[in-house]
Amino acid sequence: MGYHNRNMRVNSVYDASILCENFMKQTALVLSLQATNKELIYSKATELRNRIGLWRSQNLFDKIAKAISLPLVNLVADDIMVTKEVMFYYTQLGLDEASLKRLATITKADYTELKSIVDRRLGCKDFNEKYIAKVVRAIPTPSADVISKIIQSITATNSVCQRTCHKLFHMLDEMESIALEIAQFAAESAANSEESDDI
């Protein structure tokens, strides 16, 4: 009986390891694809949200906060981490110059039109880490009720973790919305191009 239970535990650990490995492979695959249509954008955004969830489940934000004892330095470190991650969302969701040019070529959309959508939605023409930091600092702190809804499954309730997760989710939602608008415009451009070719 003891051997049977021990074998079950070993199998459970082995199965969990396989599931984790498969999950990581799926994430890597999805993030390696270009965000050229709505389905891929939804998939990428889901994986990016899972990424935030993985970080918070590991209490990564709290560990960093505890490692840095000075409150002011904590805030700076938090802003740097969020800024780097938002820049990652920006490229993953196809809002950077190279991705927009690639999409314009594929769909025969006007690159300047695609770029203007991104600039209009982001409120700037030069989206860089300095601008992101400024935007992130301007994100209002949510009420306790909103925080509980956003981070309902969070294990650590440290204010650093709450603030960081809120900023990341806020920026990811905005980036996804812009990417979907870009995809819609590109799809319409592709359709119009096909109709012109048929005439």
Backbone bond lengths (Angstrom), bond angles and torsions (degrees), N, CA, C in turn:
res aa  C-N    CA-C-N  psi(-1)  N-CA   C-N-CA  omega(-1)  CA-C   N-CA-C  phi
1 M - - - 1.473 - - 1.528 110.76 -
2 G 1.398 114.25 -41.92 1.457 118.91 178.96 1.514 111.30 -61.89
3 Y 1.331 115.36 -41.24 1.464 120.04 -179.98 1.520 110.28 -63.88
4 H 1.351 115.81 -40.24 1.467 120.49 -179.81 1.516 111.24 -62.31
5 N 1.342 117.05 -44.90 1.467 121.04 -179.93 1.531 111.04 -65.99
6 R 1.338 115.31 -40.60 1.453 119.56 179.96 1.527 109.90 -64.92
7 N 1.338 115.54 -39.22 1.456 119.97 179.15 1.520 111.49 -65.49
8 M 1.346 115.47 -38.11 1.467 119.80 177.55 1.528 111.22 -63.34
9 R 1.364 114.91 -39.93 1.469 118.26 179.51 1.521 110.79 -65.35
10 V 1.325 116.07 -42.25 1.459 120.38 178.37 1.516 111.02 -61.37
11 N 1.358 115.52 -43.72 1.462 119.74 179.03 1.525 111.37 -63.90
12 S 1.349 116.21 -37.51 1.468 120.15 -179.93 1.521 110.71 -64.22
13 V 1.342 115.69 -43.03 1.463 120.25 178.72 1.518 109.92 -64.78
14 Y 1.321 115.79 -41.19 1.468 121.14 -179.92 1.525 110.47 -63.91
15 D 1.361 116.30 -44.33 1.466 120.95 179.12 1.527 111.02 -63.07
16 A 1.337 116.10 -40.89 1.464 120.20 179.60 1.520 110.14 -64.14
17 S 1.324 115.58 -38.47 1.467 120.21 179.09 1.524 110.63 -64.01
18 I 1.338 116.59 -41.85 1.464 121.04 178.53 1.529 110.94 -64.62
19 L 1.349 115.59 -43.47 1.463 119.99 179.18 1.523 110.76 -61.07
20 C 1.332 115.52 -42.99 1.463 120.46 -179.81 1.526 110.45 -64.00
21 E 1.328 115.61 -42.52 1.464 120.23 179.55 1.517 111.08 -64.14
22 N 1.344 116.35 -42.59 1.466 120.35 178.55 1.524 111.68 -64.61
23 F 1.344 115.52 -38.65 1.455 121.15 178.84 1.531 110.42 -62.55
24 M 1.340 116.09 -44.26 1.457 120.87 -179.65 1.530 111.11 -65.10
25 K 1.350 115.90 -38.22 1.465 119.80 178.29 1.518 110.92 -65.76
26 Q 1.341 115.99 -40.99 1.468 120.45 179.72 1.527 109.84 -64.36
27 T 1.336 116.33 -43.87 1.459 120.85 179.01 1.519 110.90 -60.18
28 A 1.339 115.83 -46.90 1.472 120.94 -179.70 1.524 110.74 -61.15
29 L 1.335 116.08 -39.88 1.470 120.20 -179.69 1.519 111.00 -64.99
30 V 1.312 116.55 -49.06 1.470 120.74 -178.26 1.525 111.09 -61.57
31 L 1.326 116.68 -43.95 1.464 120.30 -177.91 1.521 112.77 -72.40
32 S 1.331 116.86 -16.76 1.467 119.93 178.59 1.526 112.26 -82.94
33 L 1.338 116.75 -15.18 1.459 121.36 -178.62 1.525 111.00 -81.48
34 Q 1.323 116.27 156.66 1.469 121.65 177.29 1.526 109.99 -84.64
35 A 1.326 115.89 138.56 1.471 121.19 -179.37 1.526 109.47 -80.53
36 T 1.337 115.79 77.54 1.468 119.92 -174.04 1.528 113.54 -102.58
37 N 1.320 118.32 -8.20 1.464 120.29 177.66 1.527 110.01 -149.23
38 K 1.316 116.39 171.59 1.466 120.62 -174.47 1.523 112.61 -62.88
39 E 1.345 116.99 -38.52 1.449 120.50 -178.40 1.529 110.93 -61.84
40 L 1.327 116.10 -44.04 1.462 120.05 179.23 1.529 111.35 -67.89
41 I 1.315 116.10 -35.70 1.471 119.79 178.63 1.523 109.85 -64.99
42 Y 1.332 116.78 -45.26 1.465 120.22 177.07 1.520 110.84 -59.14
43 S 1.327 116.70 -43.36 1.465 121.31 -178.92 1.526 111.08 -64.46
44 K 1.330 115.43 -43.94 1.457 119.55 179.98 1.533 111.20 -65.65
45 A 1.316 116.72 -43.29 1.463 120.57 179.79 1.526 110.68 -62.12
46 T 1.330 116.50 -38.23 1.464 120.62 177.40 1.522 110.71 -62.64
47 E 1.323 116.38 -44.73 1.466 120.19 179.34 1.524 111.03 -64.99
48 L 1.322 117.05 -36.54 1.462 120.61 179.10 1.526 110.93 -69.27
49 R 1.320 117.24 -35.52 1.474 120.11 175.41 1.531 110.04 -68.05
50 N 1.331 115.75 -38.31 1.464 119.33 176.14 1.528 110.46 -62.29
51 R 1.311 115.33 -34.26 1.475 121.11 178.72 1.532 110.08 -62.39
52 I 1.337 115.72 -43.80 1.467 119.75 177.06 1.529 109.35 -63.04
53 G 1.345 115.26 -42.72 1.459 120.05 -179.98 1.521 112.04 -61.77
54 L 1.335 116.55 -38.12 1.460 120.70 178.88 1.519 110.44 -66.06
55 W 1.311 116.18 -41.70 1.464 120.01 179.19 1.518 111.23 -62.44
56 R 1.330 115.86 -44.31 1.464 118.18 -176.74 1.523 111.14 -72.38
57 S 1.335 118.19 -32.16 1.462 120.90 178.30 1.526 111.22 -66.81
58 Q 1.324 116.03 -26.80 1.456 121.00 177.83 1.530 111.70 -91.38
59 N 1.341 114.90 4.08 1.471 121.06 -179.52 1.530 111.76 55.15
60 L 1.327 115.91 34.63 1.461 120.45 -176.65 1.520 111.64 -59.63
61 F 1.323 116.71 -44.21 1.461 120.69 -177.06 1.533 110.97 -63.57
62 D 1.337 115.69 -41.52 1.464 119.89 -179.71 1.526 111.19 -68.25
63 K 1.335 116.65 -37.03 1.467 120.19 179.73 1.520 110.56 -63.39
64 I 1.331 115.38 -39.83 1.468 119.51 178.34 1.521 109.93 -66.78
65 A 1.336 115.65 -41.98 1.465 120.18 -179.58 1.530 111.31 -62.53
66 K 1.340 116.09 -40.80 1.462 120.28 -179.43 1.522 111.56 -70.28
67 A 1.339 115.64 -30.05 1.464 119.71 -179.77 1.525 111.21 -72.27
68 I 1.342 115.27 -23.70 1.470 120.32 179.50 1.519 107.46 -112.88
69 S 1.300 116.76 111.04 1.471 119.87 -171.68 1.525 113.69 -81.42
70 L 1.336 118.00 -21.10 1.461 120.07 -176.66 1.525 111.13 -83.60
71 P 1.339 119.16 122.89 1.473 122.35 -178.07 1.521 113.68 -55.19
72 L 1.349 117.30 -43.73 1.464 120.35 -177.87 1.527 110.51 -64.81
73 V 1.334 116.78 -40.92 1.459 121.03 178.03 1.524 110.11 -66.21
74 N 1.326 115.73 -35.69 1.464 120.73 176.14 1.516 111.20 -57.00
75 L 1.319 116.14 -46.21 1.460 121.08 -178.60 1.524 111.24 -64.13
76 V 1.336 115.96 -41.14 1.465 120.29 179.20 1.527 110.09 -64.86
77 A 1.333 116.86 -44.45 1.468 121.32 179.63 1.520 110.49 -62.69
78 D 1.327 116.05 -38.82 1.464 121.23 178.64 1.524 110.39 -63.15
79 D 1.323 116.67 -44.91 1.470 121.39 179.61 1.529 111.38 -63.36
80 I 1.321 116.43 -40.29 1.463 120.52 179.86 1.524 110.13 -64.18
81 M 1.343 116.38 -45.30 1.462 120.72 -179.35 1.526 110.88 -62.67
82 V 1.322 116.94 -44.88 1.458 121.24 -179.80 1.527 110.13 -64.89
83 T 1.323 117.33 -42.43 1.465 121.91 -179.71 1.530 111.45 -60.45
84 K 1.318 117.11 -45.49 1.471 121.66 178.83 1.527 110.51 -62.13
85 E 1.327 116.21 -41.78 1.461 120.17 -177.97 1.527 110.98 -69.41
86 V 1.317 117.75 -40.45 1.467 121.43 178.56 1.521 110.49 -63.30
87 M 1.314 117.31 -37.94 1.465 121.00 176.81 1.526 109.87 -62.52
88 F 1.324 116.42 -34.80 1.462 121.58 176.92 1.528 110.16 -65.79
89 Y 1.346 117.62 -42.24 1.472 121.55 177.00 1.530 110.11 -61.19
90 Y 1.311 114.91 -40.88 1.473 122.28 -177.55 1.534 110.87 -56.98
91 T 1.317 116.69 -45.57 1.466 120.06 -179.83 1.529 111.55 -79.40
92 Q 1.315 117.25 -37.70 1.462 120.60 -179.04 1.525 111.84 -62.81
93 L 1.320 117.03 -35.84 1.463 120.86 -178.37 1.529 112.44 -91.76
94 G 1.336 116.25 11.05 1.461 120.65 171.07 1.505 116.28 74.05
95 L 1.339 117.66 31.99 1.459 120.23 -178.11 1.520 112.76 -99.50
96 D 1.320 117.59 -6.06 1.458 121.23 179.63 1.530 110.44 -78.71
97 E 1.310 116.33 166.49 1.464 122.00 -174.32 1.529 112.80 -58.72
98 A 1.328 116.67 -46.84 1.468 120.50 -178.07 1.523 111.74 -61.39
99 S 1.331 116.46 -42.42 1.463 120.69 -179.71 1.522 111.76 -67.15
100 L 1.330 116.45 -40.67 1.466 120.37 179.21 1.527 111.19 -65.10
101 K 1.317 116.93 -40.09 1.467 120.27 178.53 1.528 110.62 -66.12
102 R 1.332 115.96 -38.55 1.459 120.33 178.33 1.528 110.15 -64.99
103 L 1.318 116.87 -43.31 1.464 121.62 179.10 1.528 110.61 -64.84
104 A 1.316 116.89 -40.37 1.472 121.46 179.11 1.522 110.63 -61.21
105 T 1.319 116.31 -39.51 1.469 120.86 179.37 1.524 111.06 -67.37
106 I 1.322 116.47 -43.59 1.467 121.70 -177.64 1.525 111.80 -66.45
107 T 1.335 116.33 -43.47 1.471 120.94 -173.17 1.521 113.76 -99.47
108 K 1.347 116.17 -4.06 1.462 121.87 -176.69 1.528 112.02 62.30
109 A 1.335 114.17 29.82 1.466 119.76 176.30 1.526 108.86 -84.76
110 D 1.321 115.94 159.46 1.458 121.34 178.31 1.530 108.71 -78.13
111 Y 1.325 116.28 117.60 1.474 120.40 -178.03 1.524 111.44 -58.45
112 T 1.341 116.89 -41.73 1.469 119.46 -178.24 1.526 111.42 -62.98
113 E 1.333 116.26 -32.84 1.468 120.11 177.21 1.525 110.42 -69.09
114 L 1.330 116.10 -43.07 1.467 120.37 178.07 1.530 110.21 -61.15
115 K 1.326 114.75 -45.46 1.476 119.62 -179.72 1.512 111.46 -63.59
116 S 1.334 116.70 -37.25 1.464 119.86 -178.82 1.526 111.53 -66.81
117 I 1.336 116.71 -32.99 1.466 120.15 176.94 1.524 109.80 -63.95
118 V 1.321 115.56 -46.63 1.473 120.35 179.48 1.522 110.56 -62.22
119 D 1.337 116.96 -47.19 1.464 121.21 -179.11 1.529 111.34 -61.12
120 R 1.338 115.52 -42.40 1.473 119.85 -178.88 1.524 111.03 -64.88
121 R 1.331 116.09 -44.81 1.465 119.91 -177.29 1.533 112.48 -70.49
122 L 1.332 115.64 -34.73 1.464 119.14 -179.26 1.524 112.68 -85.80
123 G 1.334 115.20 -18.13 1.464 118.97 178.76 1.510 114.43 80.01
124 C 1.335 117.06 20.72 1.460 120.02 177.65 1.520 109.80 -161.13
125 K 1.348 115.72 163.04 1.457 120.51 178.38 1.530 111.80 -101.47
126 D 1.315 116.13 -18.11 1.459 120.59 -179.25 1.522 109.03 -120.74
127 F 1.319 115.55 87.68 1.462 120.74 -177.18 1.534 108.90 -83.94
128 N 1.316 116.08 105.77 1.460 121.01 -179.08 1.531 109.82 -135.59
129 E 1.318 116.12 -179.67 1.463 119.93 -175.37 1.527 112.59 -64.22
130 K 1.312 116.63 -32.53 1.470 120.26 178.49 1.528 110.54 -65.32
131 Y 1.330 116.03 -42.66 1.464 120.12 179.61 1.535 110.07 -68.93
132 I 1.342 116.51 -40.77 1.464 120.27 179.08 1.522 110.54 -58.64
133 A 1.335 115.77 -45.34 1.469 120.23 -179.63 1.521 110.75 -57.71
134 K 1.339 116.17 -39.87 1.463 121.12 179.33 1.522 110.87 -65.30
135 V 1.335 116.55 -43.46 1.465 121.26 -179.99 1.521 110.95 -66.34
136 V 1.312 115.76 -44.03 1.469 121.20 -177.88 1.523 110.79 -61.42
137 R 1.327 117.04 -41.76 1.468 120.07 -179.99 1.527 111.59 -65.51
138 A 1.339 116.62 -24.43 1.464 120.94 -178.08 1.534 112.81 -85.38
139 I 1.336 116.85 -8.03 1.464 119.30 179.72 1.518 108.85 -66.87
140 P 1.330 117.96 122.57 1.469 120.02 -177.95 1.521 112.02 -66.26
141 T 1.311 115.48 145.37 1.455 120.63 176.81 1.520 108.58 -73.00
142 P 1.326 118.71 127.60 1.459 120.93 -177.78 1.524 112.08 -73.24
143 S 1.312 114.72 160.55 1.461 119.28 176.17 1.515 109.25 -70.91
144 A 1.312 116.97 168.47 1.468 121.49 -179.16 1.528 110.77 -60.15
145 D 1.345 116.94 -37.31 1.471 120.55 -179.50 1.519 110.87 -64.97
146 V 1.330 116.17 -43.27 1.460 120.25 -179.76 1.519 110.19 -65.95
147 I 1.328 116.10 -41.75 1.463 120.17 179.42 1.526 110.34 -59.04
148 S 1.332 116.24 -43.74 1.463 119.33 -177.40 1.522 111.45 -64.66
149 K 1.340 117.25 -31.37 1.460 120.58 178.35 1.524 110.93 -74.99
150 I 1.326 115.71 -40.24 1.462 119.93 -178.58 1.529 110.86 -69.48
151 I 1.312 116.20 -40.43 1.462 120.37 -174.95 1.526 109.67 -118.54
152 Q 1.317 116.31 49.21 1.455 121.17 -173.55 1.529 112.95 -67.03
153 S 1.338 117.03 -27.79 1.454 119.21 -178.51 1.518 113.36 -101.71
154 I 1.330 116.52 10.33 1.455 119.40 -175.65 1.519 111.06 -72.02
155 T 1.285 117.55 140.97 1.457 121.19 -178.86 1.523 111.41 -89.75
156 A 1.328 116.64 -33.02 1.456 119.65 178.96 1.514 109.13 -101.12
157 T 1.318 116.91 132.76 1.464 120.84 -176.75 1.525 111.52 -104.69
158 N 1.320 116.97 15.32 1.445 121.41 179.20 1.517 110.33 -57.20
159 S 1.345 116.57 139.46 1.464 120.46 -176.14 1.520 112.11 -63.06
160 V 1.330 117.88 -29.72 1.464 120.73 178.22 1.517 109.89 -63.55
161 C 1.320 116.05 -45.33 1.460 120.97 -179.70 1.525 110.79 -64.97
162 Q 1.319 116.73 -42.77 1.462 121.31 179.23 1.526 110.98 -61.33
163 R 1.312 115.22 -46.50 1.469 119.79 -177.79 1.532 111.08 -65.23
164 T 1.332 116.19 -43.74 1.462 120.28 -178.02 1.524 111.41 -65.65
165 C 1.323 116.94 -46.57 1.465 120.54 179.24 1.521 111.31 -61.54
166 H 1.313 116.51 -41.38 1.469 120.32 179.52 1.527 110.71 -60.78
167 K 1.323 116.98 -44.47 1.466 121.12 179.59 1.523 111.14 -63.06
168 L 1.328 116.47 -44.35 1.459 120.25 -178.14 1.522 111.50 -65.28
169 F 1.327 116.86 -45.53 1.465 120.08 178.78 1.524 110.93 -63.18
170 H 1.317 116.69 -40.64 1.472 121.76 179.77 1.522 110.45 -60.56
171 M 1.317 116.85 -49.16 1.465 120.96 -177.96 1.528 111.44 -69.40
172 L 1.324 117.37 -37.34 1.464 120.27 178.86 1.528 110.78 -65.39
173 D 1.325 116.99 -41.63 1.470 120.45 177.41 1.524 110.64 -59.00
174 E 1.330 116.37 -43.18 1.466 121.13 -179.16 1.523 110.88 -65.85
175 M 1.333 116.13 -44.72 1.471 120.65 179.39 1.528 111.19 -62.42
176 E 1.322 116.82 -41.76 1.462 120.53 179.28 1.525 110.60 -62.84
177 S 1.322 116.86 -41.95 1.459 121.53 179.42 1.535 111.22 -61.31
178 I 1.332 116.25 -42.59 1.463 120.42 178.57 1.522 110.58 -65.80
179 A 1.323 116.67 -43.58 1.464 121.51 -179.59 1.522 111.24 -61.14
180 L 1.323 116.63 -38.49 1.463 120.48 178.69 1.529 111.31 -67.21
181 E 1.323 116.30 -37.67 1.472 119.73 177.20 1.534 109.91 -65.73
182 I 1.321 116.09 -40.14 1.469 121.18 177.48 1.529 110.32 -62.23
183 A 1.330 116.24 -45.57 1.464 121.49 -179.40 1.520 111.22 -62.15
184 Q 1.327 116.59 -39.28 1.458 121.42 179.27 1.527 110.49 -64.66
185 F 1.322 116.34 -45.43 1.460 121.17 179.35 1.533 110.45 -63.10
186 A 1.325 116.63 -43.05 1.470 121.09 -179.31 1.522 111.12 -65.18
187 A 1.340 116.86 -39.68 1.465 120.91 179.58 1.523 110.62 -65.12
188 E 1.335 116.33 -41.05 1.464 120.04 178.06 1.531 110.74 -66.01
189 S 1.317 116.73 -37.93 1.468 120.76 177.86 1.517 110.92 -64.13
190 A 1.342 116.23 -41.12 1.463 121.01 179.21 1.520 110.68 -64.42
191 A 1.336 116.79 -41.70 1.450 122.03 179.09 1.533 111.14 -63.79
192 N 1.328 115.91 -44.20 1.457 120.16 178.98 1.511 111.95 -64.48
193 S 1.339 116.24 -35.54 1.442 120.90 179.19 1.521 110.96 -66.45
194 E 1.352 116.66 -39.94 1.456 121.72 178.49 1.526 111.06 -65.26
195 E 1.343 115.62 -39.60 1.474 119.57 178.63 1.529 110.51 -65.16
196 S 1.323 117.20 -38.22 1.464 120.42 178.80 1.510 111.38 -66.17
197 D 1.341 114.95 -37.10 1.479 119.12 -179.84 1.529 111.40 -68.34
198 D 1.351 116.15 -28.52 1.463 120.38 -178.05 1.517 112.55 -78.12
199 I 1.340 115.27 -21.73 1.473 118.38 -178.68 1.520 111.18 -74.70
